[in-house]
Amino acid sequence: MKKSTKIILLLLACVVIAIVPLMTIKDSEFGGADGAAEDVIAEVNPDYEPWFESIIELPGGETESLLFALQAALGAGVIGLGFGYYIGRKKGA
């Protein structure tokens, strides 16, 4: 098995190990900006109705935080890879 294949499989295993417990634990609570905004909107306009609902209902706030952190890490990795590629290309020329 190639080294890169092993690395990809290990990264996928890490993601699965992190996501499965958060998806199975119910009633986990974590407050954030969305919850605070919802409270303020309810105070200002009690008759407000959202335009649409979420497609997937996650079991708790920790799951949302995990997905946000994964998104941030992926974005940082892509940006770092881009910088590394351009710096390496410039040094090689």
Backbone atoms as SQL, in Angstrom:
CREATE TABLE atoms (id INTEGER PRIMARY KEY, chain TEXT, resi INTEGER, resn TEXT, atom TEXT, x REAL, y REAL, z REAL);
INSERT INTO atoms VALUES
  (1, 'A', 1, 'MET', 'N', 0.847, -1.176, 0.000),
  (2, 'A', 1, 'MET', 'CA', 0.000, 0.000, 0.000),
  (3, 'A', 1, 'MET', 'C', 0.894, 1.241, 0.000),
  (4, 'A', 2, 'LYS', 'N', 0.532, 2.224, -0.812),
  (5, 'A', 2, 'LYS', 'CA', 1.315, 3.454, -0.919),
  (6, 'A', 2, 'LYS', 'C', 1.230, 4.262, 0.381),
  (7, 'A', 3, 'LYS', 'N', 2.256, 5.058, 0.595),
  (8, 'A', 3, 'LYS', 'CA', 2.298, 5.897, 1.791),
  (9, 'A', 3, 'LYS', 'C', 1.159, 6.928, 1.777),
  (10, 'A', 4, 'SER', 'N', 0.894, 7.507, 0.619),
  (11, 'A', 4, 'SER', 'CA', -0.174, 8.515, 0.533),
  (12, 'A', 4, 'SER', 'C', -1.543, 7.894, 0.795),
  (13, 'A', 5, 'THR', 'N', -1.757, 6.667, 0.364),
  (14, 'A', 5, 'THR', 'CA', -3.024, 5.982, 0.620),
  (15, 'A', 5, 'THR', 'C', -3.207, 5.734, 2.111),
  (16, 'A', 6, 'LYS', 'N', -2.128, 5.343, 2.783),
  (17, 'A', 6, 'LYS', 'CA', -2.201, 5.129, 4.227),
  (18, 'A', 6, 'LYS', 'C', -2.556, 6.425, 4.955),
  (19, 'A', 7, 'ILE', 'N', -1.936, 7.517, 4.534),
  (20, 'A', 7, 'ILE', 'CA', -2.190, 8.808, 5.178),
  (21, 'A', 7, 'ILE', 'C', -3.647, 9.212, 4.991),
  (22, 'A', 8, 'ILE', 'N', -4.173, 9.039, 3.784),
  (23, 'A', 8, 'ILE', 'CA', -5.563, 9.395, 3.521),
  (24, 'A', 8, 'ILE', 'C', -6.508, 8.529, 4.349),
  (25, 'A', 9, 'LEU', 'N', -6.230, 7.238, 4.434),
  (26, 'A', 9, 'LEU', 'CA', -7.072, 6.355, 5.247),
  (27, 'A', 9, 'LEU', 'C', -7.021, 6.727, 6.725),
  (28, 'A', 10, 'LEU', 'N', -5.844, 7.077, 7.220),
  (29, 'A', 10, 'LEU', 'CA', -5.730, 7.493, 8.624),
  (30, 'A', 10, 'LEU', 'C', -6.479, 8.794, 8.883),
  (31, 'A', 11, 'LEU', 'N', -6.407, 9.744, 7.952),
  (32, 'A', 11, 'LEU', 'CA', -7.145, 10.992, 8.116),
  (33, 'A', 11, 'LEU', 'C', -8.649, 10.742, 8.104),
  (34, 'A', 12, 'LEU', 'N', -9.110, 9.882, 7.216),
  (35, 'A', 12, 'LEU', 'CA', -10.530, 9.538, 7.194),
  (36, 'A', 12, 'LEU', 'C', -10.959, 8.845, 8.487),
  (37, 'A', 13, 'ALA', 'N', -10.103, 7.984, 9.013),
  (38, 'A', 13, 'ALA', 'CA', -10.407, 7.318, 10.283),
  (39, 'A', 13, 'ALA', 'C', -10.515, 8.343, 11.412),
  (40, 'A', 14, 'CYS', 'N', -9.637, 9.336, 11.412),
  (41, 'A', 14, 'CYS', 'CA', -9.697, 10.389, 12.441),
  (42, 'A', 14, 'CYS', 'C', -11.000, 11.166, 12.354),
  (43, 'A', 15, 'VAL', 'N', -11.421, 11.482, 11.134),
  (44, 'A', 15, 'VAL', 'CA', -12.671, 12.219, 10.954),
  (45, 'A', 15, 'VAL', 'C', -13.853, 11.380, 11.437),
  (46, 'A', 16, 'VAL', 'N', -13.863, 10.107, 11.094),
  (47, 'A', 16, 'VAL', 'CA', -14.960, 9.223, 11.520),
  (48, 'A', 16, 'VAL', 'C', -14.978, 9.099, 13.039),
  (49, 'A', 17, 'ILE', 'N', -13.810, 8.941, 13.653),
  (50, 'A', 17, 'ILE', 'CA', -13.736, 8.823, 15.108),
  (51, 'A', 17, 'ILE', 'C', -14.237, 10.096, 15.784),
  (52, 'A', 18, 'ALA', 'N', -14.016, 11.246, 15.175),
  (53, 'A', 18, 'ALA', 'CA', -14.470, 12.503, 15.759),
  (54, 'A', 18, 'ALA', 'C', -15.960, 12.733, 15.542),
  (55, 'A', 19, 'ILE', 'N', -16.484, 12.338, 14.388),
  (56, 'A', 19, 'ILE', 'CA', -17.871, 12.658, 14.048),
  (57, 'A', 19, 'ILE', 'C', -18.874, 11.683, 14.654),
  (58, 'A', 20, 'VAL', 'N', -18.575, 10.388, 14.653),
  (59, 'A', 20, 'VAL', 'CA', -19.551, 9.382, 15.102),
  (60, 'A', 20, 'VAL', 'C', -20.039, 9.634, 16.536),
  (61, 'A', 21, 'PRO', 'N', -19.168, 9.871, 17.509),
  (62, 'A', 21, 'PRO', 'CA', -19.695, 10.123, 18.866),
  (63, 'A', 21, 'PRO', 'C', -20.560, 11.379, 18.946),
  (64, 'A', 22, 'LEU', 'N', -20.193, 12.419, 18.206),
  (65, 'A', 22, 'LEU', 'CA', -20.974, 13.647, 18.264),
  (66, 'A', 22, 'LEU', 'C', -22.345, 13.479, 17.605),
  (67, 'A', 23, 'MET', 'N', -22.429, 12.635, 16.605),
  (68, 'A', 23, 'MET', 'CA', -23.712, 12.405, 15.945),
  (69, 'A', 23, 'MET', 'C', -24.624, 11.496, 16.773),
  (70, 'A', 24, 'THR', 'N', -24.048, 10.675, 17.629),
  (71, 'A', 24, 'THR', 'CA', -24.855, 9.738, 18.404),
  (72, 'A', 24, 'THR', 'C', -25.240, 10.265, 19.782),
  (73, 'A', 25, 'ILE', 'N', -24.525, 11.232, 20.315),
  (74, 'A', 25, 'ILE', 'CA', -24.842, 11.798, 21.635),
  (75, 'A', 25, 'ILE', 'C', -25.946, 12.836, 21.457),
  (76, 'A', 26, 'LYS', 'N', -27.075, 12.600, 22.065),
  (77, 'A', 26, 'LYS', 'CA', -28.223, 13.506, 21.928),
  (78, 'A', 26, 'LYS', 'C', -28.241, 14.525, 23.064),
  (79, 'A', 27, 'ASP', 'N', -28.969, 15.611, 22.842),
  (80, 'A', 27, 'ASP', 'CA', -29.193, 16.670, 23.829),
  (81, 'A', 27, 'ASP', 'C', -27.915, 17.353, 24.286),
  (82, 'A', 28, 'SER', 'N', -26.941, 17.496, 23.403),
  (83, 'A', 28, 'SER', 'CA', -25.745, 18.255, 23.747),
  (84, 'A', 28, 'SER', 'C', -26.018, 19.722, 23.428),
  (85, 'A', 29, 'GLU', 'N', -25.679, 20.591, 24.335),
  (86, 'A', 29, 'GLU', 'CA', -25.984, 22.005, 24.181),
  (87, 'A', 29, 'GLU', 'C', -24.707, 22.831, 24.142),
  (88, 'A', 30, 'PHE', 'N', -24.679, 23.789, 23.253),
  (89, 'A', 30, 'PHE', 'CA', -23.553, 24.707, 23.139),
  (90, 'A', 30, 'PHE', 'C', -24.086, 25.988, 22.522),
  (91, 'A', 31, 'GLY', 'N', -23.946, 27.103, 23.231),
  (92, 'A', 31, 'GLY', 'CA', -24.477, 28.366, 22.733),
  (93, 'A', 31, 'GLY', 'C', -23.497, 29.044, 21.800),
  (94, 'A', 32, 'GLY', 'N', -24.039, 29.722, 20.819),
  (95, 'A', 32, 'GLY', 'CA', -23.198, 30.422, 19.863),
  (96, 'A', 32, 'GLY', 'C', -23.905, 31.655, 19.340),
  (97, 'A', 33, 'ALA', 'N', -23.342, 32.234, 18.303),
  (98, 'A', 33, 'ALA', 'CA', -23.876, 33.465, 17.732),
  (99, 'A', 33, 'ALA', 'C', -25.255, 33.245, 17.127),
  (100, 'A', 34, 'ASP', 'N', -25.489, 32.081, 16.526),
  (101, 'A', 34, 'ASP', 'CA', -26.800, 31.818, 15.922),
  (102, 'A', 34, 'ASP', 'C', -27.903, 31.813, 16.972),
  (103, 'A', 35, 'GLY', 'N', -27.642, 31.166, 18.092),
  (104, 'A', 35, 'GLY', 'CA', -28.635, 31.122, 19.167),
  (105, 'A', 35, 'GLY', 'C', -28.894, 32.497, 19.762),
  (106, 'A', 36, 'ALA', 'N', -27.833, 33.285, 19.931),
  (107, 'A', 36, 'ALA', 'CA', -27.986, 34.634, 20.474),
  (108, 'A', 36, 'ALA', 'C', -28.774, 35.513, 19.508),
  (109, 'A', 37, 'ALA', 'N', -28.497, 35.383, 18.210),
  (110, 'A', 37, 'ALA', 'CA', -29.230, 36.169, 17.212),
  (111, 'A', 37, 'ALA', 'C', -30.703, 35.782, 17.193),
  (112, 'A', 38, 'GLU', 'N', -30.976, 34.501, 17.328),
  (113, 'A', 38, 'GLU', 'CA', -32.363, 34.033, 17.353),
  (114, 'A', 38, 'GLU', 'C', -33.122, 34.622, 18.539),
  (115, 'A', 39, 'ASP', 'N', -32.463, 34.709, 19.689),
  (116, 'A', 39, 'ASP', 'CA', -33.099, 35.280, 20.876),
  (117, 'A', 39, 'ASP', 'C', -33.409, 36.762, 20.673),
  (118, 'A', 40, 'VAL', 'N', -32.470, 37.503, 20.084),
  (119, 'A', 40, 'VAL', 'CA', -32.675, 38.935, 19.849),
  (120, 'A', 40, 'VAL', 'C', -33.802, 39.157, 18.846),
  (121, 'A', 41, 'ILE', 'N', -33.829, 38.357, 17.782),
  (122, 'A', 41, 'ILE', 'CA', -34.896, 38.485, 16.791),
  (123, 'A', 41, 'ILE', 'C', -36.251, 38.213, 17.424),
  (124, 'A', 42, 'ALA', 'N', -36.321, 37.212, 18.289),
  (125, 'A', 42, 'ALA', 'CA', -37.588, 36.889, 18.965),
  (126, 'A', 42, 'ALA', 'C', -38.028, 38.042, 19.873),
  (127, 'A', 43, 'GLU', 'N', -37.079, 38.746, 20.473),
  (128, 'A', 43, 'GLU', 'CA', -37.409, 39.897, 21.316),
  (129, 'A', 43, 'GLU', 'C', -37.928, 41.054, 20.477),
  (130, 'A', 44, 'VAL', 'N', -37.228, 41.346, 19.383),
  (131, 'A', 44, 'VAL', 'CA', -37.574, 42.498, 18.555),
  (132, 'A', 44, 'VAL', 'C', -38.881, 42.272, 17.802),
  (133, 'A', 45, 'ASN', 'N', -39.035, 41.097, 17.221),
  (134, 'A', 45, 'ASN', 'CA', -40.222, 40.796, 16.420),
  (135, 'A', 45, 'ASN', 'C', -40.701, 39.384, 16.738),
  (136, 'A', 46, 'PRO', 'N', -41.612, 39.240, 17.701),
  (137, 'A', 46, 'PRO', 'CA', -42.064, 37.902, 18.099),
  (138, 'A', 46, 'PRO', 'C', -42.790, 37.132, 16.989),
  (139, 'A', 47, 'ASP', 'N', -43.310, 37.839, 15.981),
  (140, 'A', 47, 'ASP', 'CA', -44.044, 37.189, 14.896),
  (141, 'A', 47, 'ASP', 'C', -43.154, 36.788, 13.730),
  (142, 'A', 48, 'TYR', 'N', -41.857, 36.981, 13.856),
  (143, 'A', 48, 'TYR', 'CA', -40.935, 36.661, 12.751),
  (144, 'A', 48, 'TYR', 'C', -40.938, 35.166, 12.459),
  (145, 'A', 49, 'GLU', 'N', -40.984, 34.837, 11.180),
  (146, 'A', 49, 'GLU', 'CA', -40.910, 33.444, 10.750),
  (147, 'A', 49, 'GLU', 'C', -39.721, 33.279, 9.813),
  (148, 'A', 50, 'PRO', 'N', -38.857, 32.301, 10.062),
  (149, 'A', 50, 'PRO', 'CA', -37.703, 32.100, 9.174),
  (150, 'A', 50, 'PRO', 'C', -38.150, 31.757, 7.754),
  (151, 'A', 51, 'TRP', 'N', -37.305, 32.106, 6.786),
  (152, 'A', 51, 'TRP', 'CA', -37.633, 31.863, 5.381),
  (153, 'A', 51, 'TRP', 'C', -37.532, 30.385, 5.034),
  (154, 'A', 52, 'PHE', 'N', -36.614, 29.662, 5.688),
  (155, 'A', 52, 'PHE', 'CA', -36.442, 28.238, 5.394),
  (156, 'A', 52, 'PHE', 'C', -35.902, 27.531, 6.613),
  (157, 'A', 53, 'GLU', 'N', -35.978, 26.217, 6.613),
  (158, 'A', 53, 'GLU', 'CA', -35.501, 25.379, 7.712),
  (159, 'A', 53, 'GLU', 'C', -34.250, 24.625, 7.259),
  (160, 'A', 54, 'SER', 'N', -33.485, 24.138, 8.213),
  (161, 'A', 54, 'SER', 'CA', -32.294, 23.359, 7.905),
  (162, 'A', 54, 'SER', 'C', -32.679, 22.046, 7.225),
  (163, 'A', 55, 'ILE', 'N', -31.837, 21.609, 6.306),
  (164, 'A', 55, 'ILE', 'CA', -32.078, 20.340, 5.621),
  (165, 'A', 55, 'ILE', 'C', -31.804, 19.182, 6.573),
  (166, 'A', 56, 'ILE', 'N', -30.705, 19.288, 7.328),
  (167, 'A', 56, 'ILE', 'CA', -30.303, 18.240, 8.269),
  (168, 'A', 56, 'ILE', 'C', -30.358, 18.820, 9.676),
  (169, 'A', 57, 'GLU', 'N', -31.021, 18.152, 10.580),
  (170, 'A', 57, 'GLU', 'CA', -31.087, 18.588, 11.978),
  (171, 'A', 57, 'GLU', 'C', -30.010, 17.849, 12.761),
  (172, 'A', 58, 'LEU', 'N', -28.977, 18.579, 13.183),
  (173, 'A', 58, 'LEU', 'CA', -27.873, 17.974, 13.923),
  (174, 'A', 58, 'LEU', 'C', -28.277, 17.769, 15.378),
  (175, 'A', 59, 'PRO', 'N', -27.676, 16.765, 16.050),
  (176, 'A', 59, 'PRO', 'CA', -28.094, 16.446, 17.415),
  (177, 'A', 59, 'PRO', 'C', -27.734, 17.499, 18.462),
  (178, 'A', 60, 'GLY', 'N', -26.747, 18.350, 18.200),
  (179, 'A', 60, 'GLY', 'CA', -26.392, 19.336, 19.207),
  (180, 'A', 60, 'GLY', 'C', -25.420, 20.368, 18.681),
  (181, 'A', 61, 'GLY', 'N', -25.144, 21.352, 19.528),
  (182, 'A', 61, 'GLY', 'CA', -24.251, 22.431, 19.140),
  (183, 'A', 61, 'GLY', 'C', -22.818, 21.991, 18.943),
  (184, 'A', 62, 'GLU', 'N', -22.384, 20.964, 19.676),
  (185, 'A', 62, 'GLU', 'CA', -21.011, 20.503, 19.530),
  (186, 'A', 62, 'GLU', 'C', -20.766, 19.965, 18.125),
  (187, 'A', 63, 'THR', 'N', -21.772, 19.353, 17.539),
  (188, 'A', 63, 'THR', 'CA', -21.636, 18.841, 16.184),
  (189, 'A', 63, 'THR', 'C', -21.446, 19.990, 15.206),
  (190, 'A', 64, 'GLU', 'N', -22.209, 21.051, 15.385),
  (191, 'A', 64, 'GLU', 'CA', -22.054, 22.225, 14.535),
  (192, 'A', 64, 'GLU', 'C', -20.662, 22.821, 14.712),
  (193, 'A', 65, 'SER', 'N', -20.187, 22.881, 15.954),
  (194, 'A', 65, 'SER', 'CA', -18.850, 23.413, 16.208),
  (195, 'A', 65, 'SER', 'C', -17.787, 22.548, 15.554),
  (196, 'A', 66, 'LEU', 'N', -17.954, 21.224, 15.606),
  (197, 'A', 66, 'LEU', 'CA', -17.009, 20.319, 14.968),
  (198, 'A', 66, 'LEU', 'C', -16.971, 20.556, 13.466),
  (199, 'A', 67, 'LEU', 'N', -18.132, 20.650, 12.847),
  (200, 'A', 67, 'LEU', 'CA', -18.175, 20.858, 11.403),
  (201, 'A', 67, 'LEU', 'C', -17.573, 22.202, 11.021),
  (202, 'A', 68, 'PHE', 'N', -17.817, 23.230, 11.838),
  (203, 'A', 68, 'PHE', 'CA', -17.217, 24.537, 11.574),
  (204, 'A', 68, 'PHE', 'C', -15.700, 24.469, 11.704),
  (205, 'A', 69, 'ALA', 'N', -15.208, 23.770, 12.735),
  (206, 'A', 69, 'ALA', 'CA', -13.762, 23.633, 12.920),
  (207, 'A', 69, 'ALA', 'C', -13.131, 22.841, 11.779),
  (208, 'A', 70, 'LEU', 'N', -13.810, 21.789, 11.312),
  (209, 'A', 70, 'LEU', 'CA', -13.301, 21.027, 10.174),
  (210, 'A', 70, 'LEU', 'C', -13.254, 21.882, 8.922),
  (211, 'A', 71, 'GLN', 'N', -14.271, 22.699, 8.723),
  (212, 'A', 71, 'GLN', 'CA', -14.298, 23.597, 7.573),
  (213, 'A', 71, 'GLN', 'C', -13.148, 24.602, 7.659),
  (214, 'A', 72, 'ALA', 'N', -12.913, 25.170, 8.836),
  (215, 'A', 72, 'ALA', 'CA', -11.816, 26.120, 9.014),
  (216, 'A', 72, 'ALA', 'C', -10.463, 25.447, 8.793),
  (217, 'A', 73, 'ALA', 'N', -10.308, 24.232, 9.310),
  (218, 'A', 73, 'ALA', 'CA', -9.041, 23.509, 9.125),
  (219, 'A', 73, 'ALA', 'C', -8.799, 23.181, 7.658),
  (220, 'A', 74, 'LEU', 'N', -9.841, 22.769, 6.960),
  (221, 'A', 74, 'LEU', 'CA', -9.706, 22.462, 5.541),
  (222, 'A', 74, 'LEU', 'C', -9.329, 23.719, 4.754),
  (223, 'A', 75, 'GLY', 'N', -9.980, 24.816, 5.054),
  (224, 'A', 75, 'GLY', 'CA', -9.655, 26.081, 4.387),
  (225, 'A', 75, 'GLY', 'C', -8.231, 26.517, 4.663),
  (226, 'A', 76, 'ALA', 'N', -7.797, 26.404, 5.920),
  (227, 'A', 76, 'ALA', 'CA', -6.421, 26.770, 6.264),
  (228, 'A', 76, 'ALA', 'C', -5.430, 25.855, 5.557),
  (229, 'A', 77, 'GLY', 'N', -5.764, 24.568, 5.445),
  (230, 'A', 77, 'GLY', 'CA', -4.887, 23.633, 4.741),
  (231, 'A', 77, 'GLY', 'C', -4.752, 23.974, 3.267),
  (232, 'A', 78, 'VAL', 'N', -5.866, 24.332, 2.641),
  (233, 'A', 78, 'VAL', 'CA', -5.831, 24.696, 1.225),
  (234, 'A', 78, 'VAL', 'C', -5.012, 25.965, 1.017),
  (235, 'A', 79, 'ILE', 'N', -5.220, 26.945, 1.874),
  (236, 'A', 79, 'ILE', 'CA', -4.450, 28.189, 1.760),
  (237, 'A', 79, 'ILE', 'C', -2.965, 27.923, 2.000),
  (238, 'A', 80, 'GLY', 'N', -2.640, 27.132, 3.022),
  (239, 'A', 80, 'GLY', 'CA', -1.239, 26.791, 3.291),
  (240, 'A', 80, 'GLY', 'C', -0.611, 26.017, 2.147),
  (241, 'A', 81, 'LEU', 'N', -1.361, 25.094, 1.564),
  (242, 'A', 81, 'LEU', 'CA', -0.864, 24.341, 0.416),
  (243, 'A', 81, 'LEU', 'C', -0.590, 25.271, -0.759),
  (244, 'A', 82, 'GLY', 'N', -1.483, 26.214, -0.990),
  (245, 'A', 82, 'GLY', 'CA', -1.296, 27.175, -2.079),
  (246, 'A', 82, 'GLY', 'C', -0.054, 28.026, -1.867),
  (247, 'A', 83, 'PHE', 'N', 0.108, 28.559, -0.648),
  (248, 'A', 83, 'PHE', 'CA', 1.303, 29.355, -0.361),
  (249, 'A', 83, 'PHE', 'C', 2.565, 28.513, -0.503),
  (250, 'A', 84, 'GLY', 'N', 2.534, 27.305, 0.035),
  (251, 'A', 84, 'GLY', 'CA', 3.705, 26.432, -0.070),
  (252, 'A', 84, 'GLY', 'C', 4.056, 26.108, -1.501),
  (253, 'A', 85, 'TYR', 'N', 3.049, 25.882, -2.322),
  (254, 'A', 85, 'TYR', 'CA', 3.285, 25.570, -3.729),
  (255, 'A', 85, 'TYR', 'C', 3.935, 26.750, -4.439),
  (256, 'A', 86, 'TYR', 'N', 3.377, 27.946, -4.247),
  (257, 'A', 86, 'TYR', 'CA', 3.925, 29.108, -4.938),
  (258, 'A', 86, 'TYR', 'C', 5.310, 29.485, -4.432),
  (259, 'A', 87, 'ILE', 'N', 5.546, 29.361, -3.150),
  (260, 'A', 87, 'ILE', 'CA', 6.881, 29.668, -2.606),
  (261, 'A', 87, 'ILE', 'C', 7.887, 28.642, -3.119),
  (262, 'A', 88, 'GLY', 'N', 7.502, 27.363, -3.129),
  (263, 'A', 88, 'GLY', 'CA', 8.397, 26.329, -3.636),
  (264, 'A', 88, 'GLY', 'C', 8.673, 26.491, -5.115),
  (265, 'A', 89, 'ARG', 'N', 7.665, 26.865, -5.864),
  (266, 'A', 89, 'ARG', 'CA', 7.848, 27.077, -7.310),
  (267, 'A', 89, 'ARG', 'C', 8.781, 28.257, -7.579),
  (268, 'A', 90, 'LYS', 'N', 8.630, 29.306, -6.752),
  (269, 'A', 90, 'LYS', 'CA', 9.472, 30.485, -6.918),
  (270, 'A', 90, 'LYS', 'C', 10.927, 30.165, -6.561),
  (271, 'A', 91, 'LYS', 'N', 11.137, 29.375, -5.497),
  (272, 'A', 91, 'LYS', 'CA', 12.513, 28.991, -5.098),
  (273, 'A', 91, 'LYS', 'C', 13.146, 28.057, -6.122),
  (274, 'A', 92, 'GLY', 'N', 12.340, 27.221, -6.760),
  (275, 'A', 92, 'GLY', 'CA', 12.865, 26.268, -7.735),
  (276, 'A', 92, 'GLY', 'C', 13.237, 26.916, -9.055),
  (277, 'A', 93, 'ALA', 'N', 12.679, 28.103, -9.316),
  (278, 'A', 93, 'ALA', 'CA', 12.948, 28.754, -10.610),
  (279, 'A', 93, 'ALA', 'C', 14.239, 29.527, -10.644);
